[in-house]
């Protein structure tokens, strides 16, 4: 599996980069384990005769990449590692069964024992002074928890990024819905088979047993620095894990743990650019904090590490870092601002006042054969697989015709959010089961509707995820549904709007509900569902927002982009051909792309300088699969998107 993946991983680095990249000096080594196997590793030491603290990095993604100074593949966090060769030696190790250590594979072996053996072997070498720390994101973070659980005597601290220590139902099912894209990518990377996950679609005894066996914060006896981001896969899990370490962890180190929550995606830690947004002061923060952490616990430097507040978080919109004692306390002490859904598709603090039957709810159709596409957000994709990630403009989703949007009026004051927003909705469907997919966006003055968080809820799981909680809904009956979005630290600036987008799907992020009410994840027919969301005094829907309204002028307004260019696609729907018409005010670079419903660019039709005036480009749609496509026009950095239905 992993050998087959190597060519794909190598696509991360162009041939010219390979030639230009200077290799760090390294020495291949073999680390023995207690069962007589050998693990392949590389030692990075500027002077192997000088003992120094060692930072151990254990990877399933090939230690080869560290030789080229390119950091880690994107699916593992994509971060560069905190390199300080003057003060530290480094060891990168291939996991048992992966790449250089593939011959050491033993089914079911506890890799935490390998971590223990590696730490203790390293500590005994002449180039180590007996002090070892660990570092790494995602799977490289998981192995740190597994290692620390066995208490190697010479392990003094750990820095796991974008990963917590519990394995649970919610890792693979969100709102009762299978995390399709995420789980399938993990399987392709050589991890948990999807067949095993799909065999347990409810939070049954298997999941509770697995979770109970991994929920042991008191087993970690070394200080830990946890790092995650608001666009990561599981930011709530990192927040919970840190709270567990501080409240239920080993007493001797509870106060030593630290947490950083940045404006980052899973594969974007320490990067300022996330999706279509740029966040100032977000570059190099995690690496600097990791080195400061290592300096204190591995080199004994008194640098204020223990005196600093435990939690540092980035408030997006305001674009500033804050240091606090507890995220949970901050979120729980925030004011609750409730915004109600209204028939005119607005979100306002006044409850709906009633009216005729036609104002009781708003409806849309969800067709599993033409699902609402995943358009950005937290996505785990293999190298070379195209797809939008992070905060992206959701107008292509909103304009499809199968979405409801509810927006605040233009804000007259800044709205600060610190915590998890909760949707409470009354939902009616004409089927016995369906899904409610939620996206929360920040609408900029130029019209961009930028994704912040997204989730989903399967109606049969409206009362919980245990087998006994599952029940069908009655067509035509209104059901109260509560959906909690993930935690968030963002400020909606004056002149912006807060928007909630409701659809019946978000594919391929989540698997599709066939709307039949039948057994889950079995092949079969599908039905179109009509879904209604209430906004009547007897069936009100609302958002409950932890935060506060601030005086105007707080925070910095990002530069507004100009309006997109006019673009017409005709005929639409198209059978074999369509034309795209647009106008340029002046000579400019023009790029025209054809994007599928999953957000993947399938063809670049134009990419050249063009003169001012009217232009028309023919599209050959013959042979394209029927369904929803998108024409994306980029002129001078401005995006214009139009949906194209192919028959």
N, C-alpha and C positions, 0 to 999 in steps of 0.2 A: 504493500500500500504506500509506504513512505518513499520507496524507491521510485514508484510511479509518479509521485508528486514532485520529485526533485526538478524535472524539466520545467514544471510550472513555476516553482519557486525561483528558478534562475531567471525567469522573465522579469523579475523585479529589478534586475540590473542589466542595463544595455551593454553591448559589447564594448562600446567606447568607455563606459564607466569602469568596466573590468580592467581595461588596459591602463586607464588613468589612475585608478585607485591604488594607493600605497598600502601594502600589507603591514599590519602591526607585527613586530617580532614575536613569534610564538614557538613553543616546543611541544610536539605531540607527546602525550603521556598516556599511560594505562593505569587505571585505578582499580585495585582488587576489591572484590566484595566478599561477604561472609560465606556465600555459597560457591565460591571458587570461580566465579565469572570475572571478566575484565570489562571495564567501561572505558570507552574512548573519550579522551579529553585533550584540551590544549591549555598550556600554561603560558600566560603573558607576564613576563618579568623583564624589566629593563636591566636588572642585574640579579641573576639567580643566586649569587653568593651572598646577597643581603637579605636577611629575613625581614619580612614585612607582614602586616595583616593581609589576608586574602579574601577577596570577594568571589564567591562561588555562584555560577549561573548554570542551571540545569535546564536543557532545552530538548524538546521533541522535534524542533524545526531546523536542525543541522547547525552545529557549531562552526561550520565553514564560513557563515556570513560574518562572524566576528573577525575573522582573519582579514576581511576586506574593509573593515571599519564601517560597514553599512548598517549596523544595528540588527534589528529583529524583523522578520517578515510581518506584513500588516496584520495577519490573522492572530498574531501573538502580541499585538500591541503597537508594533511599528516604531517603538521608541529607540533612540540611541541610548547607550548605557553610560552611567556616570564613570567616566574614565579619568583616572588620576594616577598615572604610572609612577609618578615621583614618590607617592606615599603608599601605594597598594600594588600587590600582585593579583592577577586574576586567573581563574580557572573556568573554562567553559566545557561542559560535559554533555555528551549525547545520552539521552535517556536509554535505559535498558530496552532493547527491541527496536530502536530507531537509529537509522543511519550508521555511524561508526560503531554503535553498540548493538547492532541488530543480532549478532550471534549470541548475545547474552539473554535473549528473550526467554522468559519463563511465564507461562500463562498464570495470571492471578497473583503475581508476585507484588509485594508491597514496595513500591518505589521509594517510600519514605525511608525504608531500611538502606536503600542505596545512598540516599542523601546522608544518612547517619555515617555510613562507611566512608563516603567521600570526604565529609567534614573531618573525621578523625584521621584519615590517611593524610589529608592535606596538612593538618596541624602538626604532624610528625615530620614533615619534610624540612630540609635546611633552608628553603626559601620562604618559609612561613614562621612567624614569631609565636604561633600557637593561638592566634585570634582569627576567627573566621566569621564572616557575615554572608548573607545570601541576598540576591536581587533578581527581579524579573517580573514581566507582566503576563497576564492571562494564564495559560498552562504553566508558564515559568513561575507564576505566583502560586498556583495550586501546589506545586511540588515543594515550595518552601513551607507551607503549612504541614504537608505530609512529613517533611524532614523534621521540623521543629517539634512535632508531636512525639518523636522518639527521644528527645532530649540529648542530642550529642553534646558532650561536656564542653567542647571547644567552640560551639556555635554561640555567638554573643548577641546577635541582632539579625533582623530580617526586614526586607523591603519588598513586599508583594504589591504589585500594581494591577489594577483592574480585575481583581479576583477576590472572592471571599472563601471561607473555609467549609461552608455547608453545601452538601449535595441534596437536592430537594425537587419536589414536583414542579415548582415554579421555574426551575431552570429550563424546562422543556415544554411547559404548558403555561400560557398566560391567559387569565380569565377563563380557564377551561379549554383553551384552543391551542392546538399543537403548533409550536414554533417551527414551522416547516423549514424555512430557509436556513435558520441557525442550526437546527439539529442535523439536517442533511449535509451541511458543510462540515460539521464536527465529525460525522461518519467518514466523509471523504479524507479527512485529515488523520484517520486511524483511531478515532476515539469511539464512544458508545454507539453501537449499532442502532439504527432507527427502529428496527423490528422489535428490539427490547423495549424501547420507549413507547412505541405504539401499542404494545401489549398491555400497557397500564395507563389508560386515558383518564382515569380518576385518581384522586389522592388516596390510594388504597393502602393496605398494610405494607406492601412492598416499599412504597415511597416513604411512609412514616418510619419504617425500620431503617432505611438508608439515611434519612435525615437525622434520626436519633443517634445513629452511629457516627455521624460527622459533626454533631453539635457539641463540641467539647472545647469551649474557649479557655477553660481552666487548665487544659493540657499544654498551653503555650506559655513557656516560662522565660522567653527572651523578649526584649522590647521590639515592637514592630511599627514600621511606618507604612500605612496604607495609602494608596493613591488611586483616585478614580476621577470621572468627569460626568457632567450633567448629560452628555450625549453617549455615555457608555451603555453597554447592554443591560447591566444590573446595578445602577447606582444605589437603589434602595437597599440592595443586599450588602453593599459595602458600608453604607451608613449603619445598618443593623449589626453587621459584623464588628464594626468599631465600637458600637455601644456595648455589645456583648463582651468584648475584650476589656473594656473599662469597668463594666459592672459585674461580670461573672468570671473574668480571667484570673490567672494566678495573682494573688494579692501583692506579691513582691514587685511585679512589673506593671500593675494596672495603670499607674500614673505616668508610665514611661511611653505608652503607645501614643502615636500621632496620626492625624488624618489630613489629607489634602484633597479637596474636591475642586477641580478646575473646569473650564469651559470646553472640555475635551471629549472626543469620541474614543471608542475602544482602541482604534489604531491611530489616534492623533494626540497622545499625551505629549505635552510640552510643545505643541504646535499652535501658532496663533490663528492659522487659517483652518476653519471647520466648515465644511459645506460651502455655502455662499457668503458666510460671515467671516469677519476678521476681528479677533479679540486682542486688544493691546495688553502688554505685560503678561502674556500667557506662555512665552517661550523660555525654556530652560529652567522653569520653576521647580519641577519635580526632580530633575537631576541635581540642581543645587541643594535642594533639601535632603536628597539621599546622601550626598557627600558630607553634608553637615552632620547628618545622623550617624554615618559611619565614623566620621572624625571623632565624635564624642564617645561612641561605644567601642570602637576598635583601636583608637589612638589615644583615648583619654583626654582629649582636648576640652577644656571648659569654654564652650562657645555659646552658652545660653540656651542650649537645646532643651534642658529640663525645665527651664523657666518660661519657655514659650507656651502660649495657649495651645491646648491639645488639637483644636480644629482650625484649619485655614480653608476658606471657601471663596469662590469667585462669584460675585453678583453680576450676572450678565445684564446688558442694557446700561446699567451704571458703569460696568466694566472696571470694577475695583475689587481688590482682595480684602477680606475681613478675617479677623482672628477671634475665636470665641471658645468658651469652655465646652459647650455641648450643642450639637445640631438639633437634637430632639427637644431640648429646652427652648431653643430659639423658635422652632416650628410650633411647639405647643403654646407658647406665650404670644404668638402672633394674633392679631385681630382676625375675626372671620368675616369676610365680605361675601354676601350672598347675592348672586346675580341670577334673575329669573329669565326663562325663555318666554318670548312673546310672539304673537302671530305674525308680526312684521319682521321676524327673524332677528330681532335685537335681543341683547342681554342687558337687563336693567335691574336696579335694586328694588323696584316696586313689583309686587306679585301681580300675576295676570288678573284682570278684572272681570273676565267673562265675555259674553257676547253670544253670537249665533253659533250653531253647531259647526259651521265651517271654520271657526276660529279655535276649535277645541284642540286640534293637533295639526302637525305638518307631517307629510308622508313622502316616501321615496321607494323605488323598487330596487331590490337587490337580486341580480341574476348571476348565479355561480358560473355561468358560461361566459360572462363578460365582467369579471370582478374589478373592483376599484384597486388600482395598482399601488404597490409600495413605492413611495416617492421620497427617498431619503430616510433619515433616521438612523438608529443603531442597526447596522447590518454586518453579518459575518460572511464575507465572500472570499473565495479562493483567489489567489493571484491570477490576473488575466481575465477574471470574470468581471464584466462591466456592470455597473449599477450605481445609482446616486446614493450617497451616504450623507449623514449629518444633517444640519439644518438646511432644508431646501424649500424653494417656493412651491406651495401646494396648490396654486391656481390650476394646474393641469388636472388635479384631483377634483377640485371644487367645480370646475366647468363641465364635467362629464355628464351631468344630468342625473346621477344616482347618488347625490350627496345633499345633505342639509347643512347649512351654515347659519350660525347664530353669532352675532358680533356686537360688541359694545359700541355705543357712539364714540366718535373721536374723543380720546381722553383729554381732559382739560388739566389734569394733574398726573404726575407719575404714579403708577401703581406698582408697589413692591411686593413680590411674591417670595415667601420663604417657607417652603413646606410642600405638602402633597395636596393638590386640588382634587376635590371630590365632585363627581357628577351624580346627581340624584334625578332620575328620569322615570316617567311613566311611559311604558312601551307597549304598543299593540302590534301584533303581526297576524297575518292570515294563514300562518303555518304553525305546526306544532313545535318547531324549533328554528332558530335563526341566530345571527350574530349582530352585535352592536359594536362597530369599530369607531374609536374616538381619536381625533387628532386635535391638539391644542396649538394654535399659531399666534404669532405676533404680526399684526398687519401694519406695514410701514406706510408712511404718507405717499409713497410712490406706487402703492398697490400690492407690493410683494406680501404674500401671506406665508411667513417663514415658520416651518415646523419647529416646535420645542419638545413636545412629548407626544407619545401615542400609545394606545392600548386597545384592548378588545374584551368583550364579555359574551360568552355563549349563554343563550337564554335558559337552556336546560340546567345550567349551573348557577342560576341567579341566587340560589340559597346556599351555595357552597360547593366544594369540589370532591367531597367524599362520596362513595357509591350511594349512600343513603340519602344524600342531598339532591340527587338528580331527579328531575321530573319534567315532563312535557308541559308546554303552555297550551292554553285553549285559544284557538283562533278567535279574534275579535275581543278578547278580554284584556283589560289594561293591567299591567304588572309593574309594581315599583322595582326599580333596579338601581343599585348603588355601585358605582365604578370609581375606584380610587386611582388617580394617575400617579406616576412616580414623583418623588420629591424634586424640587426645582428651586433654584435661586436666580430669579430674573426680575428685571424692572421694565414694565411696559411704559415707555416714555410718553410724555405729553405729545399729542399729535398722532399717536399710534392707536390701534384698536386691539383688543383681545378677542379671539375668535375660536369657537369650537366647531369642528367639522365632523359630521356623523355619517357613516356609510355602513354597508352590510359586510364589508370585507376590506382587507388590506393584504393583498397577495403579491408576492409569495412570502412575505414576512410571516403571515399566519395561514394555516391550511383553510380551505374553503368549507363552509357549511352547505351541504346540498339542500337544506331546508325541508328534508323529508321527515325528520324526527326519528330516522332509523338508526341502526348500530353505527357507531363512530368509525371513521376511517376504513370503510368497506366500499368496494366499487359498486356503482349503481347509478340510477338516474338522478337528475336534479330538478328542482322546481324554482320558479321565480317567487320571491316573497315581497309583499308590500309591508313596509315597516313604518309605523307612525310614532311620533314623539309628542307627548302631551304638553300643552301650555294653556290650561284651563284652571280656574280656581279649585276644581275638584281633582284634577290630575296635573299638578304643576311640576315642571322640571326646572332644575337650577344647577348652578355651579357654586360650590362653597370654596372660597379662596383664602388660604392663610396668608395674611399680609397686611398692608396698610397703604392708604393714599398719602402721598407726600406733597409738599409744597412744590409748585412748578419750578422748573429750572434745575432740579437736582439731577445730576448725571449728564453725560455727554451724548448728544444726538449724532448718530452716524450720518455721514454724507449720504444724501438721498440720490438714488439713481434716477436718470431721466426716464420718462415713460417709454415703454417698448414701441417698436415700429408697427405700423399697421400691416396686417398680413391677411390675405384671403385665400382659402383653399377651396377649389371648385373642380368638378362636382364633389359633393360630400353628403352621402356616402359615394364611394368610388368603386367601380368594378375592376377596371384594368388600367385606367390612367386618371391622373388628376394634375391640376396645375396650381402652383403657388405663386401668388402675385404680391408684390411689395414695392414700396417706394423708398428711395434714398434721397435725403436732403443734400448730401454732399458725397464725394468720393470716400469710400470706406471699405474696410475689410468685412466680408460677408461670409458667414458659415451657416449652412442649412443642413440639418440632420433629421433623419427619420428614426424615431425612438419607439420601442415597443411598450406594451402595457406594464412590463416589469421594470421600466426605466432604463433599459439597455439600448445603447445606440447601435442600430443595425446597419445604417448606411449614412455616410457623409456625402450629400448630394452636391453641395457647393462649399468651396473654401478658397476664396480668392478676393482680390481687390476689384471693386466694381464702381462704375461712374454714377453720379447723381442722376435721378430720373426714375421712371417706372420700369419694373423688371418682372418677368414671368419665367418660372422654371417648371418644366414638365417633370412629373413623377410617374414612373412605371410601377403600378401596384400589382400587376399581374404576377401571380405566384406567391404573393404575400398571404399568410394565414388570415382568414376573416376575423374581424374584431376591431378593437380600439387601438389606434396608433396615434403618434403625436409628431407634428412638424415643429421643429424647434429652430427658430431663426435667431442668429446672434450677430448683432451689428454694433461694433464699437464697445463690446462688453455688455450690451443690453440684450436681454432674452425676451423673445415673444413666442408663445406656445399656442398652437391650435390643434384641436383634436381632429383626427381623420378616421372615419369609419370605413373599413375595407370590407366589401361584400364578397 
